[in-house]
Structures are given as C-alpha cells and as structure tokens.
C-alpha cells in the first residue's frame, strides 16, 4: 500500500512538472487579413525568430482574417481580443490621427529601408505614443511600403484634368492630392478591389506593388502610372500594451530584439522579388505605362504642399501637429 502511495505521489509530482512546462509556454494571437504575401512577411519572419530564440516557449499564432476584420484590428487590440495585429492608419484615421503624418505626400523617392527607419522614429515620438496609448496599444514594427502607383480601367489619361470625376481607392495623402484634381475618394474593401474595378464601382486603385499583385488589378486595368510619387500607406504592427508588459523578460527581449531583423528580411524580399514581379505582370497584360512629365510632376508637388498644410491645420486642435509634422519632414529630408 505504501509502495502504491509513493508511486502515486511520484506520478503527481512528474505530472505537476509537465503541467508547469505547459503553463510556461506563451502563445500570442496575431490578427492579419487576406493571405500570406509580401506585405505580411515582416510578421511571418518575426514569428519565426521569436520561436527560435525562445526554443518554442513563445509563439506567435498568425491568423489571416479569423480573429477580426481588418478595420477592427485596433479595436481588438484595445480590449485584448488578441495580442498583436496589423492595421492601416487610413482605415480609420480619426482613431490614429498622429501616424497619418507618414502618409502625407512628401514627394521624395526613398528606399524601403529608409522608410522603415523613418516610420520607427515617428512611432517612438511622444505625441504618437500618447495617441496610441488611448487604445492600450504599442507600435511594435512598421510595414514599409514603396511609393503607391495607380492602375486604372479608364482610357489612358493625357493630362491631369483627366482625373476629374475618377473614382479612386487610395490612402489619405495621395487622395488629398488627386482630390484637388477632382478625383473622388471611393472606399471598398481590399478583398473586393478587383471586382469593384471590373463592375465599375471604382475606376482606379492606388497600391504598392504587392497589393496590385494580390488584388490582380492589372487583369482589369488599361494603364498604370510609373512615377506618381505621392507617398504610400502606414500599416504598422501593433501589440496590446498590457500583454507586452506581462511578458517574461526573456520573451520580451526575444520579441523586441527580433524587430530589426524581421524588417531587414521583409525589405530584402520586397526589393528583390515583389517590385519586379509586379512590373512584369503589367507588361505581360499589355497595360499602357503612364509617366508624368516634369511639368505635371511640378503641379502634383504644388498640390502636395497644400495637402501637408491642410493636415497640420486640421489636426492642430487634437495634438501638436506642427511639431510632429516638422519632425517627420526633417527625417524625410535627412
């Protein structure tokens, strides 16, 4: 009887160690949307690195659309529905007005790696940190995107006047400029862009190369711009602040210490694969390439300056928009 009791106790102790090991493992839910693509490779690489560095004790469980709608990811982060998510600031600019500063048309050609550096510094600015804190959120990692370009199903434009009445799906900075030319900002879900172009709900869409590839806009378009250069979107990766602070020190170090490596892998993949693949698709489908003339570019730049001024004035009552704008502009001009 005593022997049986000793065996039972030994078994219980061993079982408690096993249970302790299970409890020690940490798994975070990550809310993305669509499917795995160049746009999400920073998160995929981050998950790989974190699991490697913690020997599987900390895992990022990535879900493509299973946890939340893309436009509700920030809300989900705020009340802890999941620990990490990606979102685009122009989806709900009133919820995160500060980071829309990076979407302004600064009219400067920058490398992806430089864009990543600028976004990281802007994300760390006290004004931005305070803004995102309202959502119990900490900006973890940028998703740098190259300059957006248009694909349209209209007849090829010959002058900037041809933008009048054109229904375009695009982010705030770009649409601020095109809107001054008479284009109409038209919102449709990312997953419905090609269908919306095909049916005539929208006439054009502005995207970075990966998104044109994902939505296959070039399959229904007639022309594509080559040098719009009016900016792109800011679609950061964000984490629930309470969840971040609750991590074991080693797990937190593995997460934060993997960000730069994940971004570098993302940039390398985008630069060496995605951009070239997109332009090949445009050529294979026979789209006309529209390159704006120096005179047209000068006019676009003039309108871009007024869009930047409008942004500062519009947000002045919400936060110190002038300070944040000047900080961002100084980074762009370095």
Buried (B, 14 or more C-beta within 10 A) or exposed (E): EEEEEEEEEEEEEEEEEEEEEEEEEBEBBBBBBBEEBBBBBBBBBBBBBBBEBBEEBBBBBBBBEEBBEBBBBBBBBBEEBBBBBBBBBBBBBEBBBBBBBBBBBBBEEBEBBBBBBBBBBBBEBEBBBEBBEEBBBBBBBBBBBBBBBBBBBBEEBEEBEBBEEBBBBBBBBBBBBBBBBEBBBBEBEBBBBBBBBEEEBBBBBBBBBBBBBBBBBBBBBBBBBEBBBBBBBBBBBBBBBEBBEEBEEEBBEBBBEBBEBBBBBBBBBBBEBBBEBBBEBBEEBEBEBBEBEEEBBEBBBEBBEEBBEEBBEEBEEEBBBEEBBEBBBEBBEE
